Amino acid sequence: MASSNNASRRPGNERAATSGDKPLRVFVVEDAVTFRERLADYLEEPGRIEMVGFADTEDEAVQYLRGEQPDVVIVDLHLKSGNGIGVIAAVRAIQPEPPPTIVVLTNYAFPEFELACRTRGANYFFDKSTQFGAVKTLLETLRDAA
């Protein structure tokens, strides 16, 4: 899926959830196309977990999130333009109801970055290289709790 100047929606999100339950809607803020596609393929479960779109810059993410309300926002810290910390702060400033769960997934998993993210409102913080699978487990838990 190619990125555009605006946040993009992932095609095929229109399918209905099975058994009458709403799927967990996930928006991804990640500038590495290959990683983003791999992440989406790994996390998506038809009718349970849907990737509703992506952005590869802070501005694209904030623009999308002002108009849409995903259940979960997965954020990388390093972006083409801007950064994930700015995305987190903007999401919390927008104050959508209900507020999305913010998950940071980054190669910059240093304590000072985790503190900065959590201070601005991130709920979870994962290292891409060692905790990739934990994100799927978290999404399944969030989905089952809904």
C-alpha positions in Angstrom: 0.0 0.0 0.0 1.6 3.3 -1.0 1.6 6.4 1.1 0.1 9.6 -0.1 0.2 13.2 1.1 -2.7 12.5 3.4 -3.2 9.7 5.9 -4.4 6.7 4.0 -7.1 4.1 4.7 -6.2 0.5 4.3 -8.4 -1.0 1.5 -10.8 -3.8 2.5 -11.8 -2.4 5.9 -15.4 -2.3 5.1 -16.1 -5.9 6.0 -18.5 -6.6 8.8 -17.4 -8.2 12.1 -18.4 -11.7 12.7 -21.0 -12.7 15.4 -22.3 -9.1 15.7 -19.2 -7.8 17.5 -17.4 -4.7 16.3 -13.7 -5.3 15.4 -10.9 -3.4 17.1 -10.0 -0.6 14.8 -6.3 0.1 14.6 -4.5 3.1 13.0 -0.7 2.9 12.4 1.7 5.8 12.4 4.9 4.3 10.8 7.0 5.7 8.0 8.8 2.4 7.0 6.5 1.0 4.3 7.8 -2.6 4.4 7.6 -2.7 8.2 4.1 -1.1 8.2 2.8 -3.7 5.7 4.4 -6.5 7.7 2.9 -5.2 10.9 -0.6 -4.9 9.3 -0.4 -8.4 7.8 0.6 -9.8 11.2 -1.9 -8.0 13.3 -5.0 -8.0 11.2 -7.7 -10.6 12.0 -10.8 -10.4 9.8 -13.8 -9.4 11.9 -11.7 -9.0 15.1 -8.8 -6.6 14.4 -8.9 -4.2 11.4 -6.2 -1.9 10.2 -8.2 1.2 9.3 -5.4 3.4 7.9 -1.9 4.7 8.3 0.2 7.8 8.2 3.9 8.3 7.8 4.2 11.8 9.2 3.1 13.6 12.3 0.9 16.0 10.4 -0.9 13.2 8.4 -1.6 11.3 11.6 -3.0 14.3 13.4 -5.1 15.3 10.5 -6.6 11.8 10.3 -7.1 11.5 14.0 -9.0 14.8 14.2 -11.7 13.2 12.0 -11.6 9.5 12.9 -11.7 7.6 16.1 -9.8 4.3 16.0 -9.7 2.2 19.1 -5.9 1.9 19.0 -3.2 4.0 17.6 0.2 2.3 17.1 2.9 5.0 16.9 6.6 4.8 15.9 8.8 7.6 17.3 10.9 8.3 14.2 8.8 9.6 11.3 9.4 11.2 7.8 8.3 14.5 9.3 7.6 15.2 12.9 7.7 12.5 15.5 5.6 10.0 17.5 5.8 12.0 20.7 4.1 14.9 18.9 1.4 12.5 17.6 0.7 11.2 21.2 0.4 14.7 22.6 -1.9 15.8 19.7 -4.2 12.8 20.2 -4.5 13.5 23.9 -5.1 17.2 23.2 -7.9 16.3 20.7 -9.6 14.4 23.5 -11.7 12.0 21.4 -14.3 10.0 23.2 -13.7 7.3 23.9 -9.9 7.9 24.0 -7.9 5.5 21.9 -5.3 3.2 23.4 -1.9 4.5 22.3 0.8 1.9 21.7 4.4 3.0 20.9 6.3 0.5 18.8 9.8 1.7 18.2 13.5 0.9 17.7 14.3 3.7 20.1 13.2 1.9 23.2 15.2 3.9 25.7 13.9 4.8 29.2 14.0 8.5 28.5 11.8 8.0 25.4 9.4 5.7 27.3 9.1 8.4 30.0 8.4 11.1 27.4 5.8 9.0 25.7 4.0 7.9 28.9 4.1 11.5 30.2 2.2 12.6 27.1 -0.3 9.9 27.3 1.0 6.6 25.7 -0.5 3.5 27.3 2.0 1.0 26.2 5.7 1.1 25.0 7.3 -1.7 23.0 10.7 -2.4 21.4 10.3 -3.3 17.7 13.2 -5.7 17.8 12.3 -7.7 20.9 8.6 -7.2 21.6 7.0 -7.2 18.2 4.8 -10.2 19.1 3.6 -8.6 22.3 1.7 -6.0 20.3 -0.5 -8.7 18.8 -1.1 -10.3 22.2 -2.1 -6.8 23.5 -4.5 -6.2 20.7 -6.1 -9.6 21.2 -6.5 -8.8 24.9 -8.0 -5.4 24.2 -10.4 -6.9 21.6 -11.5 -9.7 24.0 -12.1 -7.2 26.8 -14.3 -5.0 24.6 
